[in-house]
């Protein structure tokens, strides 16, 4: 089950937040992000991935997303 919301702060900054969940085990991932359009041909995107749910026990997954750790994503986009 998923949900996404996007809000354009201005013509150069866009924010997005999405949530993906597994209703059967109660786990999921929250991912807020921001995109900065520095020029018409250059952008930077920064996103976080924040999972929740039961952790892995003895190497066996207890939920779909709970065994993952939080992470950051940084992307530089060049357009020609």
Buried (B, 14 or more C-beta within 10 A) or exposed (E): EEEEEEEEEEEEEBEBBBBBBBEEBBBBBBBBBBBBBEEEEEBEBEBBBBBBBBEEEEEEBBBBBBBBEEEEEEEEEEEE
